[in-house]
Amino acid sequence: MNKYENFKSSDFINDKSFRDWVLIEKSKPGFFWDDLRRQYPLLEREMRIATDFLNNIAEDAPQVSDEYINHLSERILDKHKKASRSSESRGIQLKSRFFTYSYYLAASVIILLGAGWIYSIVQQNKFSNNIETLLSDSQEGIVKKENHTDKPISFYLSDSSSITLEPNSSVSFPTVFDSKNRIVSLEGEAFFEVTKNPKQPFIVHFNALAVKVLGTSFSIRSFDSEENISVSVKTGKVSVSSKQDLNTEMPQSTLKEVMLTANQKVDYKKGDLQFEKTLTSNPVMIDRSATPRDFEFTDAPLKNIFNRLEKAYGIPIIFDENQVKDCSLTASLGDEPLFQKLDMICKTMKAHYVVVDGRILVTVTNCKN
């Protein structure tokens, strides 16, 4: 087993070869680390957290006294203990001599609090500001994050889920989620990447609606000043329903909910109280194994082409097999977006398609001429 297979962000920070690659060998290709990401996709987030952290502290290490460092460490540890009373206390020590004493404190904080406690590392340039952010947000009760800038800001929750908050938006969440649900409240627009936990659903409340997921990535746009609310799914599966339906004890089959999968979107008009399910404007590939060569076709059966597109984008493509049984196509569709791929196919095959309820319906009239 590769020793990196089960690494967390703190382990990568501790790994000398990883640190050397991030901080010293920036200009050199990272063949090993790129291969590692491809081999173990779940490591990508942990490596990103570690890379952002190392780059951040390398740019501007704090100049503080030993007395201040010791005092700050005690405050962080005390707040962390209060926030994790239900967890067993574990002592974790950084053994590397790579860091100066100030760097040692920074790495200790990330390990003690866990990757999920790092807020705004990517957005903030001052390491000392990151420390103060950790202190202010690692309090018991509800945390409210607001974005008053003109750029998105990203941060992590206690379960390692991440939120990218758009300008003029805010989100509220508990410092530590309870054992039953992970509940977040959103005002405005945000993108969520949720850590999967089947025993602890992740629920986002926004306006009159709620999204419920186990582990996925999706975006929500819900401003009070706008009539339309939208939810778009990048990966995984989400359920969108009214908050009233979410809290009811009625059987699931009677709820007014919409199920969304990758590249699907739902629009909700406040005045009409109706859901409209469609596709995102630019669907992305969810099959990580797919390459441009997979869309180079030579006299390929049209049925096989549709099936390959469905697998690559995770979007159901519905067609009549009798209409396409004698149809074949030679085409290069590697770099085009999905809808351009479909336009090229339909132009060649004398076909057309429509998007209905988050699915693509294709009708082929004559593929012989």
Secondary structure as GFF3:
##gff-version 3
##sequence-region A 1 369
A	DSSP	alpha_helix	9	14	.	.	.	ID=ss1
A	DSSP	alpha_helix	16	23	.	.	.	ID=ss2
A	DSSP	alpha_helix	31	39	.	.	.	ID=ss3
A	DSSP	alpha_helix	43	59	.	.	.	ID=ss4
A	DSSP	alpha_helix	66	83	.	.	.	ID=ss5
A	DSSP	alpha_helix	101	113	.	.	.	ID=ss6
A	DSSP	three_ten_helix	115	117	.	.	.	ID=ss7
A	DSSP	alpha_helix	127	137	.	.	.	ID=ss8
A	DSSP	beta_strand	142	147	.	.	.	ID=ss9
A	DSSP	beta_strand	153	156	.	.	.	ID=ss10
A	DSSP	beta_strand	162	165	.	.	.	ID=ss11
A	DSSP	beta_strand	169	174	.	.	.	ID=ss12
A	DSSP	beta_strand	182	193	.	.	.	ID=ss13
A	DSSP	beta_strand	202	206	.	.	.	ID=ss14
A	DSSP	beta_strand	209	213	.	.	.	ID=ss15
A	DSSP	beta_strand	217	222	.	.	.	ID=ss16
A	DSSP	beta_strand	228	235	.	.	.	ID=ss17
A	DSSP	beta_strand	237	242	.	.	.	ID=ss18
A	DSSP	alpha_helix	243	247	.	.	.	ID=ss19
A	DSSP	three_ten_helix	252	254	.	.	.	ID=ss20
A	DSSP	beta_strand	257	261	.	.	.	ID=ss21
A	DSSP	beta_strand	264	269	.	.	.	ID=ss22
A	DSSP	beta_strand	274	279	.	.	.	ID=ss23
A	DSSP	three_ten_helix	292	295	.	.	.	ID=ss24
A	DSSP	beta_strand	296	301	.	.	.	ID=ss25
A	DSSP	alpha_helix	302	313	.	.	.	ID=ss26
A	DSSP	beta_strand	317	318	.	.	.	ID=ss27
A	DSSP	alpha_helix	321	324	.	.	.	ID=ss28
A	DSSP	beta_strand	328	332	.	.	.	ID=ss29
A	DSSP	alpha_helix	338	349	.	.	.	ID=ss30
A	DSSP	beta_strand	351	356	.	.	.	ID=ss31
A	DSSP	beta_strand	359	364	.	.	.	ID=ss32
###
